[in-house]
Amino acid sequence: YGHNIAIFRSIAYFIGCGPNSSKQIPRYDIKHKRWIDPQHVEGEDEIPCLEFSSCVVTSSGIALLFGGKSNGYKNDLYRVSLYGNKSTVTKIPASPGTPSPRYGHTAVLTEDDKHMFVFGGYDNLGMSCDDLFSYDTDVSQPNE
């Protein structure tokens, strides 16, 4: 469990799972019902591996991965490009107002792709989080 899937242009991207998942993204062509070559990750940042109960939302060829649990609770935000055969991963630095580390939350994008809302989940004490945060997807800054 704990896999994340983003869909862009009829391709399913399995983010953060499988062997070498920090440097490649397994892909499945939904239209032709077949696996295709993995997308290779370039740059300094890597995709976090095995982030259980994190959330991925997709917007115009960009996947946003927030939070999760793996050797501790996370509140990291990653931006992953899904164009071509190479991907760039950028870890967005935490800033004041960043949601607390959590897993089991949900995330959605607004219709215009300008904001990602993160809601709920559980903190490192197993307590339910009932807060709502909004990220401006242009600058990836949180607002509570």
C-alpha positions in Angstrom: 0.0 0.0 0.0 1.0 3.6 -0.2 1.5 3.9 -3.9 0.7 7.3 -5.6 -0.6 7.5 -9.1 -0.8 10.6 -11.2 -2.5 10.6 -14.7 -1.4 12.9 -17.5 -2.3 12.5 -21.2 -3.6 8.9 -20.7 -0.4 7.8 -19.0 -0.4 6.6 -15.4 2.7 7.6 -13.4 3.4 5.5 -10.3 5.2 7.9 -8.1 7.4 6.7 -5.2 7.0 3.0 -5.7 9.1 0.1 -7.1 12.8 -0.5 -7.4 14.9 2.6 -8.1 11.7 4.7 -7.4 13.8 7.8 -6.4 15.4 8.0 -9.9 12.7 6.6 -12.2 8.9 6.6 -12.4 7.1 3.5 -13.7 4.5 4.4 -16.4 1.5 2.7 -17.8 -0.2 3.7 -21.1 -3.9 3.5 -20.3 -5.1 3.9 -23.9 -3.0 1.0 -25.2 -3.1 -1.0 -22.0 0.7 -1.6 -21.7 3.7 -0.7 -19.6 6.1 1.7 -21.2 9.6 2.7 -20.4 10.0 4.4 -17.0 10.5 8.1 -16.9 13.9 9.1 -15.6 14.4 11.7 -12.8 16.9 14.4 -13.3 18.2 17.0 -10.9 19.4 17.2 -7.3 16.1 16.3 -5.7 14.8 12.8 -5.7 11.3 11.4 -5.4 10.7 10.2 -1.8 10.3 6.4 -1.7 7.5 4.6 0.0 5.7 7.6 1.4 2.6 5.9 2.8 -0.6 7.8 2.7 0.8 10.8 1.0 -1.3 12.7 -1.6 -0.7 13.4 -5.3 -2.6 15.9 -7.4 -2.0 16.5 -11.1 -2.1 19.8 -13.0 -1.1 20.5 -16.6 1.8 18.0 -16.6 2.9 18.7 -13.0 2.3 16.3 -10.0 2.4 17.7 -6.5 3.2 15.2 -3.7 2.5 16.2 -0.1 3.1 14.6 3.2 3.0 10.9 4.1 4.7 8.5 6.5 8.0 6.6 6.1 10.5 6.5 8.9 8.6 9.4 10.5 5.8 11.8 9.4 6.3 14.2 6.6 5.1 17.6 5.5 7.3 17.8 2.5 6.0 19.1 -0.8 7.4 17.9 -4.1 6.7 19.2 -7.6 7.3 16.5 -10.3 7.2 17.3 -14.0 5.6 14.6 -16.2 6.7 15.7 -19.7 8.7 13.5 -22.1 11.0 10.7 -20.9 12.8 12.8 -18.3 11.3 14.3 -15.1 12.5 17.1 -12.9 11.7 16.8 -9.1 11.8 19.9 -7.0 11.4 19.8 -3.2 9.5 22.9 -2.2 11.0 24.3 1.1 8.8 24.5 4.1 7.7 28.0 5.0 5.7 29.6 7.8 2.2 28.1 7.7 3.2 24.8 6.2 0.8 22.1 7.4 2.2 19.9 10.2 3.7 16.5 9.3 0.8 14.1 8.6 -0.4 11.1 6.7 -3.9 9.9 5.6 -4.9 13.4 4.5 -6.6 14.3 1.2 -5.7 16.9 -1.4 -7.5 18.4 -4.4 -6.8 21.1 -7.0 -9.2 23.9 -7.8 -10.7 23.9 -11.3 -8.3 26.6 -12.5 -5.3 24.6 -11.1 -4.2 27.7 -9.1 -4.7 26.2 -5.6 -4.2 22.8 -4.0 -6.2 22.2 -0.8 -4.9 19.8 1.8 -7.3 18.6 4.5 -7.2 16.4 7.6 -5.1 13.3 8.1 -3.3 12.1 11.3 -0.3 13.6 13.1 2.6 11.7 14.7 0.6 11.1 17.8 -2.2 9.4 15.8 -4.5 12.4 16.5 -6.9 13.5 13.8 -6.0 16.8 12.0 -9.1 18.8 11.1 -7.3 21.7 9.5 -7.5 23.0 5.9 -4.5 24.5 4.0 -4.3 26.0 0.6 -1.2 26.1 -1.5 -0.8 28.7 -4.3 0.5 26.3 -7.1 2.3 29.2 -8.8 4.6 29.8 -5.8 3.8 26.7 -3.6 3.2 28.7 -0.5 0.7 27.5 2.1 -2.2 29.4 3.5 -4.2 28.1 6.5 
